């Protein structure tokens, strides 16, 4: 019998976001779409001309489906041509009109609020742009979380175009930011719209004589590792799971191209995890003496700091410092110092294949063997096992932080 040739058509899908900017958000969404395309056997085409309406008459013959930052004219053109379109843009004017897959920014605000509440903080603020849905949702989730716990939340909102080169607009932003910082009563916990704005906030805090994380604990968003780890303090940030979002958007488009029914509302993809780094790695204390001790411990966390040294640095006896710590924080100063050392070690283990000897030295342990024994006893896993499970790039359950068995991590 004569064999019949396989005539199954390879689907060709058009894609456009602003990947030319090099921003982590767009690149990760694109990577997720590409991953699904490889698995499905699609040809995924980057096509900036999708933004130009005069190109759309040819789209029907060129593409089986499209994923893009959908504008109103783009949605109109898609309906006229009958090409399935999935929107990837939270601020799209057609968000509720066409199938959309967006980040759950409100959940990110909740995650940041719970994290900072867990640091023992009782005063909070949000820094973010105005008239942007992602910022509005972040702020809503964050404010709701801290106000439900019985605390107030202040905010400073700035024009979205503040970084586009307008010197007068930038000067106004800086002046307003400085006035806002002056109104704080440290210690405070801050959630910030995007990681890059954390750096502006830290610079302002430094200019005002405030330390991070001693006076101000900061959580950013996007987990852009270059910005987060380029200079001290490293930034705690929320990984929004944009690669997973791209994958889910492609899966939705696949269903639409098979003529399945579109969802009735946008699909919101939960954040992947909160990545703990130095900018929020402190247990807040209202007592000024304990706060000074915490700042000293954080500033010298890269070596083996002992309790008598901390007591001498803040000008009290060891007995007084230990009593104040237990009364204010709820555990001993030795426990807090060990918590900070282990958190520093966990960050270094997750960042890459750093030798255990180096991790031990940078975290204030005398030897690698001593570090391994303490780490295993306190956290229940060996350093090597922890590295395998939490190294950057390893998948986490949505909304979770790396888990361990320590009480105050």
Buried (B, 14 or more C-beta within 10 A) or exposed (E): EEEEEEEEEEBBBBBBBBBEEEBBBBBBBBBBBBBBBEEBEBEBBEBBEBBEEEBBEEBBEBBBBBBBBBBEBBBBBBEEBEBBBBBBBBBBEBBEBBBBBBBBBBBBBBBBBBBBBBBBBBBBBBBBBEEBBBBBBBBBBBBBBBEEEEBEBBBBBBBBEBBEEEEEBBEBBBEEBEEBBEEBEBBBBBBBBBBBBBBBBBEBBEEBEBBBBBBBBBBBBBBBBEBBBEEEBBBBBBBBBBBBBBBBBBBBBBBBBEEEEEEEEBBBBBBBBBBBBBBBBBBBBBBEBBBBBBBBBBBBBEEEBEBEBBBBBBEBEBEEBBEBBBEBBBBEBEBBBBBBBBBBBBBBBBBEEBEBEEBBBBBBBEEBEEBBEBBBEBBEBBBEBBBEBBEEEEEBEBBEBBBBEBEBB
